[in-house]
Amino acid sequence: MHDVYDKWPEIARESYESKQDVVDYKGIDHIVFAGMGGSGALGDIFSALLSKTGIHVAVVKGYHIPSTVDKNTLVVTTSISGNTAETLSVLDAANKSKCNVIAFSAGGKMQNYCQKHNIEYRNVSQLHSPRASFPNFLYTVLKAMGPIIPIKKHDILDSISQLEESGKEISSYNLTEKNSSLGLAEWITSIPIIYYPFGLQAAAIRFKNSIQENAKIHAMIEDVIEACHNGIVAWEKHSAVKPIMLEGEDDYIKTRERWVILREYFDQHKIECWEIFSVKGSILSKLINLIYRLDYASIYRAILSKVDPTPISSIDFIKNKLY
């Protein structure tokens, strides 16, 4: 797994610079991203990227498409394995509606369905596992949907350059005290709770999922503003939970105010917390770099716990019961 993660920056650049046909559906004002697990994280990313545009985004992690889809809707289905039951259900429903559809997978039933029904399709290689394949799928989607997704090429290339810089610090070639992902992994000795601002929700969800899949430990996430109205009360009792604050370099001024207050509360109550700051740059750079650093922390935590991060026997158990 670490061999693939060490190559994330290289994989991202190769995926974005690859030659492939792009799609340009006219009049799209609604995009539905459908996928589960690592594929679902792609939808969370695009929801954040498009949050300040005129395109309404819905992220579907389940079986059904929204009833609002119409001829101006583009449904994007992603299943890295190509065999995810929930996403295949969405693909079938979208195909039977009047919306536009494009699918991404590494083959499987999704490819077969698209070929049978003449649906726009892109085959993307799986690298080690669905979660490790994140950058080649993300940057392939960015390239294929370039005319529809209003993201500047400069911001995409900058996000890759930022990945390359992060890789020098956190990769398996730098197992020193300067590796921030390794430091975080050493600090997580019990269940982490990750506080995040709304704009970084995609990174928080991905971190929770990666900790659960790779390190095989429970994890929780909370929006920092909402937590100040309820979740903070749980700290009035002693807890072994470890608070992590996921902060953006240019968070909204009222969000920055909450971070200050939260740190003061933790200090007064002698609760040790860990702060993680995003890089500077576009929301794409912030999210992909946080995901890279936090994913690697989950892998290091697994190895420190003498756990193989690759097997997911519990997920396999459920899939075997369903299929």
C-alpha positions as a LaTeX table, in Angstrom:
\begin{tabular}{lrrr}
\hline
Residue & $x$ (\AA) & $y$ (\AA) & $z$ (\AA) \\
\hline
Met1 & 0.00 & 0.00 & 0.00 \\
His2 & 2.73 & 2.49 & 0.89 \\
Asp3 & 4.35 & 1.96 & $-2.52$ \\
Val4 & 1.20 & 3.33 & $-4.17$ \\
Tyr5 & 0.84 & 6.19 & $-1.69$ \\
Asp6 & 4.44 & 7.24 & $-2.27$ \\
Lys7 & 3.49 & 7.65 & $-5.94$ \\
Trp8 & 0.28 & 9.64 & $-5.42$ \\
Pro9 & 1.75 & 12.89 & $-6.82$ \\
Glu10 & 3.10 & 11.05 & $-9.88$ \\
Ile11 & $-0.20$ & 9.21 & $-10.36$ \\
Ala12 & $-2.15$ & 12.47 & $-10.11$ \\
Arg13 & $-0.03$ & 14.22 & $-12.73$ \\
Glu14 & $-0.08$ & 11.28 & $-15.15$ \\
Ser15 & $-3.86$ & 10.94 & $-14.79$ \\
Tyr16 & $-4.52$ & 14.61 & $-15.48$ \\
Glu17 & $-2.08$ & 14.81 & $-18.38$ \\
Ser18 & $-3.33$ & 11.59 & $-20.00$ \\
Lys19 & $-4.96$ & 11.77 & $-23.42$ \\
Gln20 & $-8.66$ & 11.15 & $-23.21$ \\
Asp21 & $-11.92$ & 12.41 & $-24.65$ \\
Val22 & $-13.64$ & 15.14 & $-22.68$ \\
Val23 & $-17.40$ & 15.60 & $-22.34$ \\
Asp24 & $-19.25$ & 18.89 & $-22.71$ \\
Tyr25 & $-22.96$ & 18.62 & $-22.05$ \\
Lys26 & $-24.68$ & 21.97 & $-22.59$ \\
Gly27 & $-26.91$ & 23.64 & $-20.03$ \\
Ile28 & $-25.93$ & 21.51 & $-17.04$ \\
Asp29 & $-27.09$ & 23.15 & $-13.81$ \\
His30 & $-27.36$ & 20.05 & $-11.61$ \\
Ile31 & $-24.73$ & 17.32 & $-11.10$ \\
Val32 & $-25.34$ & 14.16 & $-9.10$ \\
Phe33 & $-22.23$ & 12.30 & $-7.94$ \\
Ala34 & $-22.95$ & 8.70 & $-6.95$ \\
Gly35 & $-20.49$ & 6.38 & $-5.24$ \\
Met36 & $-19.72$ & 4.54 & $-2.01$ \\
Gly37 & $-16.61$ & 4.52 & 0.19 \\
Gly38 & $-13.54$ & 5.73 & $-1.69$ \\
Ser39 & $-15.70$ & 6.47 & $-4.73$ \\
Gly40 & $-18.10$ & 8.45 & $-2.57$ \\
Ala41 & $-15.23$ & 10.63 & $-1.40$ \\
Leu42 & $-14.97$ & 11.90 & $-4.98$ \\
Gly43 & $-18.51$ & 13.24 & $-4.73$ \\
Asp44 & $-17.68$ & 15.02 & $-1.48$ \\
Ile45 & $-14.69$ & 16.67 & $-3.16$ \\
Phe46 & $-16.70$ & 17.90 & $-6.14$ \\
Ser47 & $-19.48$ & 19.13 & $-3.88$ \\
Ala48 & $-16.92$ & 21.38 & $-2.18$ \\
Leu49 & $-15.32$ & 22.46 & $-5.46$ \\
Leu50 & $-18.68$ & 23.51 & $-6.93$ \\
Ser51 & $-20.21$ & 24.98 & $-3.77$ \\
Lys52 & $-19.74$ & 28.58 & $-4.95$ \\
Thr53 & $-20.85$ & 28.07 & $-8.55$ \\
Gly54 & $-24.26$ & 28.09 & $-10.21$ \\
Ile55 & $-24.24$ & 24.29 & $-10.40$ \\
His56 & $-26.28$ & 22.48 & $-7.77$ \\
Val57 & $-24.55$ & 19.32 & $-6.53$ \\
Ala58 & $-26.08$ & 16.27 & $-4.90$ \\
Val59 & $-23.95$ & 13.44 & $-3.49$ \\
Val60 & $-25.66$ & 10.06 & $-3.45$ \\
Lys61 & $-24.30$ & 7.32 & $-1.21$ \\
Gly62 & $-27.06$ & 4.81 & $-1.63$ \\
Tyr63 & $-29.49$ & 3.33 & $-4.14$ \\
His64 & $-31.68$ & 6.22 & $-5.35$ \\
Ile65 & $-31.25$ & 9.30 & $-7.54$ \\
Pro66 & $-32.96$ & 12.55 & $-6.51$ \\
Ser67 & $-36.42$ & 13.13 & $-7.93$ \\
Thr68 & $-35.20$ & 16.51 & $-9.23$ \\
Val69 & $-33.06$ & 15.09 & $-12.06$ \\
Asp70 & $-34.02$ & 16.34 & $-15.53$ \\
Lys71 & $-32.52$ & 17.05 & $-18.96$ \\
Asn72 & $-30.14$ & 19.60 & $-17.40$ \\
Thr73 & $-28.80$ & 17.08 & $-14.89$ \\
Leu74 & $-25.57$ & 15.13 & $-15.25$ \\
Val75 & $-25.33$ & 11.95 & $-13.18$ \\
Val76 & $-21.74$ & 10.85 & $-12.53$ \\
Thr77 & $-21.44$ & 7.29 & $-11.24$ \\
Thr78 & $-18.12$ & 6.05 & $-9.88$ \\
Ser79 & $-17.35$ & 2.54 & $-8.71$ \\
Ile80 & $-13.65$ & 1.76 & $-8.61$ \\
Ser81 & $-14.34$ & $-1.97$ & $-8.57$ \\
Gly82 & $-17.17$ & $-1.54$ & $-11.05$ \\
Asn83 & $-19.35$ & $-3.87$ & $-8.99$ \\
Thr84 & $-20.81$ & $-1.65$ & $-6.25$ \\
Ala85 & $-24.49$ & $-2.59$ & $-5.96$ \\
Glu86 & $-25.71$ & 0.79 & $-4.75$ \\
Thr87 & $-23.98$ & 2.71 & $-7.54$ \\
Leu88 & $-25.10$ & 0.25 & $-10.20$ \\
Ser89 & $-28.66$ & 0.87 & $-9.01$ \\
Val90 & $-28.18$ & 4.62 & $-9.45$ \\
Leu91 & $-26.67$ & 4.06 & $-12.91$ \\
Asp92 & $-29.67$ & 2.01 & $-13.99$ \\
Ala93 & $-32.15$ & 4.60 & $-12.67$ \\
Ala94 & $-30.26$ & 7.44 & $-14.34$ \\
Asn95 & $-30.18$ & 5.58 & $-17.64$ \\
Lys96 & $-33.97$ & 5.21 & $-17.51$ \\
Ser97 & $-34.49$ & 8.91 & $-16.81$ \\
Lys98 & $-34.06$ & 11.88 & $-19.15$ \\
Cys99 & $-30.75$ & 13.04 & $-17.63$ \\
Asn100 & $-27.20$ & 12.86 & $-18.95$ \\
Val101 & $-24.92$ & 10.12 & $-17.60$ \\
Ile102 & $-21.19$ & 9.39 & $-17.43$ \\
Ala103 & $-19.59$ & 6.49 & $-15.55$ \\
Phe104 & $-16.08$ & 5.79 & $-14.25$ \\
Ser105 & $-14.79$ & 2.40 & $-13.07$ \\
Ala106 & $-11.97$ & $-0.12$ & $-13.40$ \\
Gly107 & $-14.19$ & $-2.44$ & $-15.41$ \\
Gly108 & $-16.65$ & $-4.83$ & $-13.80$ \\
Lys109 & $-20.43$ & $-4.77$ & $-14.13$ \\
Met110 & $-20.45$ & $-1.00$ & $-14.61$ \\
Gln111 & $-18.38$ & $-1.21$ & $-17.77$ \\
Asn112 & $-20.56$ & $-4.00$ & $-19.13$ \\
Tyr113 & $-23.74$ & $-2.05$ & $-18.40$ \\
Cys114 & $-22.43$ & 1.10 & $-20.07$ \\
Gln115 & $-21.33$ & $-0.79$ & $-23.17$ \\
Lys116 & $-24.69$ & $-2.52$ & $-23.44$ \\
His117 & $-26.67$ & 0.72 & $-23.11$ \\
Asn118 & $-24.27$ & 3.03 & $-24.98$ \\
Ile119 & $-23.53$ & 5.19 & $-21.93$ \\
Glu120 & $-20.50$ & 7.52 & $-21.79$ \\
Tyr121 & $-17.84$ & 5.56 & $-19.91$ \\
Arg122 & $-14.21$ & 5.91 & $-18.81$ \\
Asn123 & $-12.07$ & 2.97 & $-17.67$ \\
Val124 & $-9.64$ & 3.92 & $-14.90$ \\
Ser125 & $-7.15$ & 1.47 & $-13.41$ \\
Gln126 & $-7.47$ & 0.34 & $-9.82$ \\
Leu127 & $-4.18$ & 0.69 & $-7.96$ \\
His128 & $-3.86$ & $-1.74$ & $-5.04$ \\
Ser129 & $-7.31$ & $-0.94$ & $-3.58$ \\
Pro130 & $-10.20$ & 1.49 & $-4.14$ \\
Arg131 & $-9.02$ & 3.87 & $-1.41$ \\
Ala132 & $-5.45$ & 3.89 & $-2.73$ \\
Ser133 & $-6.76$ & 4.62 & $-6.24$ \\
Phe134 & $-8.15$ & 8.00 & $-5.19$ \\
Pro135 & $-5.80$ & 10.33 & $-7.15$ \\
Asn136 & $-6.04$ & 8.61 & $-10.53$ \\
Phe137 & $-9.84$ & 8.62 & $-10.34$ \\
Leu138 & $-10.05$ & 12.22 & $-9.08$ \\
Tyr139 & $-7.76$ & 13.68 & $-11.73$ \\
Thr140 & $-9.25$ & 11.54 & $-14.49$ \\
Val141 & $-12.70$ & 12.90 & $-13.65$ \\
Leu142 & $-11.30$ & 16.44 & $-13.54$ \\
Lys143 & $-9.79$ & 15.96 & $-17.01$ \\
Ala144 & $-12.80$ & 14.23 & $-18.58$ \\
Met145 & $-15.28$ & 16.77 & $-17.24$ \\
Gly146 & $-13.09$ & 19.82 & $-17.75$ \\
Pro147 & $-15.57$ & 21.76 & $-19.92$ \\
Ile148 & $-18.33$ & 21.26 & $-17.33$ \\
Ile149 & $-16.41$ & 21.70 & $-14.07$ \\
Pro150 & $-15.46$ & 25.40 & $-13.72$ \\
Ile151 & $-12.05$ & 24.82 & $-12.16$ \\
Lys152 & $-9.03$ & 26.61 & $-13.56$ \\
Lys153 & $-6.27$ & 24.44 & $-15.01$ \\
His154 & $-3.78$ & 26.46 & $-12.95$ \\
Asp155 & $-5.51$ & 25.41 & $-9.72$ \\
Ile156 & $-5.45$ & 21.74 & $-10.76$ \\
Leu157 & $-1.75$ & 21.83 & $-11.62$ \\
Asp158 & $-1.01$ & 23.72 & $-8.40$ \\
Ser159 & $-2.79$ & 21.03 & $-6.38$ \\
Ile160 & $-0.50$ & 18.43 & $-7.96$ \\
Ser161 & 2.59 & 20.52 & $-7.20$ \\
Gln162 & 1.41 & 20.80 & $-3.60$ \\
Leu163 & 1.04 & 17.01 & $-3.50$ \\
Glu164 & 4.63 & 16.65 & $-4.65$ \\
Glu165 & 5.82 & 18.91 & $-1.84$ \\
Ser166 & 3.75 & 17.04 & 0.75 \\
Gly167 & 5.09 & 13.73 & $-0.51$ \\
Lys168 & 8.65 & 14.75 & 0.33 \\
Glu169 & 7.63 & 15.16 & 3.97 \\
Ile170 & 5.19 & 12.32 & 4.63 \\
Ser171 & 6.24 & 9.45 & 2.37 \\
Ser172 & 7.75 & 6.20 & 3.60 \\
Tyr173 & 11.16 & 7.52 & 2.55 \\
Asn174 & 11.08 & 9.99 & 5.45 \\
Leu175 & 10.36 & 8.05 & 8.63 \\
Thr176 & 11.68 & 10.80 & 10.91 \\
Glu177 & 10.28 & 13.24 & 13.46 \\
Lys178 & 9.74 & 15.69 & 10.57 \\
Asn179 & 7.05 & 13.44 & 9.08 \\
Ser180 & 3.81 & 15.09 & 10.31 \\
Ser181 & 1.63 & 12.15 & 9.25 \\
Leu182 & 3.77 & 9.76 & 11.28 \\
Gly183 & 3.63 & 12.17 & 14.24 \\
Leu184 & $-0.16$ & 12.25 & 14.12 \\
Ala185 & $-0.29$ & 8.46 & 13.86 \\
Glu186 & 1.85 & 8.13 & 16.99 \\
Trp187 & $-0.47$ & 10.54 & 18.83 \\
Ile188 & $-3.70$ & 8.68 & 17.95 \\
Thr189 & $-3.74$ & 6.08 & 20.71 \\
Ser190 & $-7.54$ & 5.87 & 21.10 \\
Ile191 & $-10.68$ & 6.91 & 19.23 \\
Pro192 & $-10.20$ & 10.25 & 17.42 \\
Ile193 & $-12.91$ & 12.85 & 16.97 \\
Ile194 & $-12.23$ & 15.17 & 14.05 \\
Tyr195 & $-13.60$ & 18.72 & 14.15 \\
Tyr196 & $-13.80$ & 20.45 & 10.78 \\
Pro197 & $-15.17$ & 23.60 & 9.11 \\
Phe198 & $-17.86$ & 23.13 & 6.48 \\
Gly199 & $-15.48$ & 23.67 & 3.55 \\
Leu200 & $-13.21$ & 20.83 & 4.66 \\
Gln201 & $-15.96$ & 18.29 & 5.31 \\
Ala202 & $-14.75$ & 16.09 & 2.43 \\
Ala203 & $-11.32$ & 15.71 & 4.07 \\
Ala204 & $-12.88$ & 14.93 & 7.46 \\
Ile205 & $-15.16$ & 12.23 & 6.04 \\
Arg206 & $-12.28$ & 10.68 & 4.12 \\
Phe207 & $-10.06$ & 10.69 & 7.23 \\
Lys208 & $-12.76$ & 8.96 & 9.28 \\
Asn209 & $-13.18$ & 6.33 & 6.59 \\
Ser210 & $-9.43$ & 5.79 & 6.19 \\
Ile211 & $-8.85$ & 5.42 & 9.94 \\
Gln212 & $-11.63$ & 2.85 & 10.06 \\
Glu213 & $-10.50$ & 0.87 & 7.01 \\
Asn214 & $-6.74$ & 1.04 & 7.47 \\
Ala215 & $-6.17$ & 1.20 & 11.24 \\
Lys216 & $-9.35$ & $-0.74$ & 12.09 \\
Ile217 & $-10.37$ & 1.69 & 14.87 \\
His218 & $-13.50$ & 3.77 & 15.38 \\
Ala219 & $-13.47$ & 7.45 & 14.48 \\
Met220 & $-15.96$ & 10.33 & 14.69 \\
Ile221 & $-16.36$ & 13.67 & 12.90 \\
Glu222 & $-18.20$ & 16.87 & 13.87 \\
Asp223 & $-18.71$ & 20.23 & 12.20 \\
Val224 & $-16.94$ & 22.66 & 14.53 \\
Ile225 & $-19.79$ & 25.21 & 14.53 \\
Glu226 & $-22.47$ & 22.61 & 15.23 \\
Ala227 & $-20.27$ & 20.97 & 17.89 \\
Cys228 & $-20.28$ & 24.24 & 19.84 \\
His229 & $-24.05$ & 23.81 & 20.25 \\
Asn230 & $-24.06$ & 20.21 & 21.43 \\
Gly231 & $-20.98$ & 18.00 & 21.07 \\
Ile232 & $-18.79$ & 20.18 & 23.30 \\
Val233 & $-20.88$ & 19.13 & 26.33 \\
Ala234 & $-19.53$ & 15.57 & 26.09 \\
Trp235 & $-16.14$ & 16.88 & 27.23 \\
Glu236 & $-17.58$ & 17.72 & 30.67 \\
Lys237 & $-16.90$ & 14.09 & 31.58 \\
His238 & $-13.49$ & 12.46 & 31.37 \\
Ser239 & $-12.98$ & 10.82 & 27.99 \\
Ala240 & $-10.29$ & 8.77 & 26.26 \\
Val241 & $-11.36$ & 10.24 & 22.91 \\
Lys242 & $-8.65$ & 12.27 & 21.15 \\
Pro243 & $-9.78$ & 15.63 & 19.63 \\
Ile244 & $-8.28$ & 16.65 & 16.29 \\
Met245 & $-8.92$ & 20.10 & 14.80 \\
Leu246 & $-8.86$ & 20.24 & 11.00 \\
Glu247 & $-8.34$ & 23.90 & 10.15 \\
Gly248 & $-8.21$ & 25.84 & 6.89 \\
Glu249 & $-5.57$ & 28.48 & 6.25 \\
Asp250 & $-8.27$ & 31.03 & 5.42 \\
Asp251 & $-11.32$ & 29.82 & 7.31 \\
Tyr252 & $-14.26$ & 32.21 & 7.67 \\
Ile253 & $-13.60$ & 34.78 & 10.41 \\
Lys254 & $-16.31$ & 33.41 & 12.71 \\
Thr255 & $-14.95$ & 29.89 & 12.23 \\
Arg256 & $-11.47$ & 31.07 & 13.21 \\
Glu257 & $-13.05$ & 32.57 & 16.32 \\
Arg258 & $-14.48$ & 29.16 & 17.25 \\
Trp259 & $-11.07$ & 27.50 & 16.84 \\
Val260 & $-9.61$ & 30.00 & 19.34 \\
Ile261 & $-12.41$ & 29.40 & 21.83 \\
Leu262 & $-12.20$ & 25.63 & 21.43 \\
Arg263 & $-8.44$ & 25.64 & 22.01 \\
Glu264 & $-8.96$ & 27.75 & 25.14 \\
Tyr265 & $-11.59$ & 25.29 & 26.41 \\
Phe266 & $-9.31$ & 22.31 & 25.84 \\
Asp267 & $-6.40$ & 24.10 & 27.55 \\
Gln268 & $-8.48$ & 24.99 & 30.61 \\
His269 & $-9.70$ & 21.42 & 30.97 \\
Lys270 & $-6.27$ & 19.90 & 30.28 \\
Ile271 & $-7.53$ & 18.05 & 27.20 \\
Glu272 & $-4.73$ & 17.32 & 24.76 \\
Cys273 & $-5.67$ & 18.07 & 21.15 \\
Trp274 & $-3.94$ & 17.97 & 17.76 \\
Glu275 & $-4.19$ & 20.75 & 15.17 \\
Ile276 & $-3.86$ & 20.17 & 11.44 \\
Phe277 & $-3.71$ & 23.10 & 9.02 \\
Ser278 & $-4.44$ & 22.97 & 5.32 \\
Val279 & $-1.97$ & 24.25 & 2.76 \\
Lys280 & $-2.57$ & 27.63 & 1.15 \\
Gly281 & $-4.21$ & 27.75 & $-2.25$ \\
Ser282 & $-7.45$ & 26.64 & $-3.89$ \\
Ile283 & $-10.02$ & 24.44 & $-2.19$ \\
Leu284 & $-8.80$ & 21.59 & $-4.42$ \\
Ser285 & $-5.23$ & 22.00 & $-3.14$ \\
Lys286 & $-6.45$ & 22.15 & 0.46 \\
Leu287 & $-8.60$ & 19.03 & 0.22 \\
Ile288 & $-6.33$ & 16.72 & $-1.79$ \\
Asn289 & $-3.30$ & 17.56 & 0.36 \\
Leu290 & $-5.21$ & 17.03 & 3.59 \\
Ile291 & $-6.49$ & 13.71 & 2.29 \\
Tyr292 & $-2.97$ & 12.67 & 1.32 \\
Arg293 & $-1.50$ & 13.55 & 4.70 \\
Leu294 & $-4.39$ & 12.08 & 6.69 \\
Asp295 & $-4.60$ & 8.89 & 4.65 \\
Tyr296 & $-0.92$ & 8.31 & 5.28 \\
Ala297 & $-1.45$ & 8.92 & 9.01 \\
Ser298 & $-4.07$ & 6.15 & 9.00 \\
Ile299 & $-1.59$ & 3.77 & 7.34 \\
Tyr300 & 1.16 & 4.61 & 9.83 \\
Arg301 & $-1.32$ & 4.13 & 12.69 \\
Ala302 & $-2.12$ & 0.67 & 11.37 \\
Ile303 & 1.53 & $-0.33$ & 11.20 \\
Leu304 & 2.28 & 1.09 & 14.65 \\
Ser305 & $-0.59$ & $-1.09$ & 15.90 \\
Lys306 & 0.86 & $-4.09$ & 14.03 \\
Val307 & $-2.23$ & $-4.19$ & 11.79 \\
Asp308 & $-2.15$ & $-4.87$ & 8.06 \\
Pro309 & $-4.06$ & $-1.90$ & 6.55 \\
Thr310 & $-5.01$ & $-3.74$ & 3.37 \\
Pro311 & $-7.58$ & $-6.46$ & 4.33 \\
Ile312 & $-11.20$ & $-5.38$ & 4.85 \\
Ser313 & $-12.75$ & $-8.67$ & 5.94 \\
Ser314 & $-15.79$ & $-7.03$ & 7.55 \\
Ile315 & $-16.71$ & $-5.29$ & 4.29 \\
Asp316 & $-16.13$ & $-8.55$ & 2.42 \\
Phe317 & $-18.47$ & $-10.31$ & 4.87 \\
Ile318 & $-21.28$ & $-7.86$ & 4.10 \\
Lys319 & $-20.70$ & $-7.94$ & 0.34 \\
Asn320 & $-20.76$ & $-11.72$ & 0.32 \\
Lys321 & $-24.15$ & $-11.64$ & 2.03 \\
Leu322 & $-25.53$ & $-9.10$ & $-0.44$ \\
Tyr323 & $-24.30$ & $-10.42$ & $-3.79$ \\
\hline
\end{tabular}
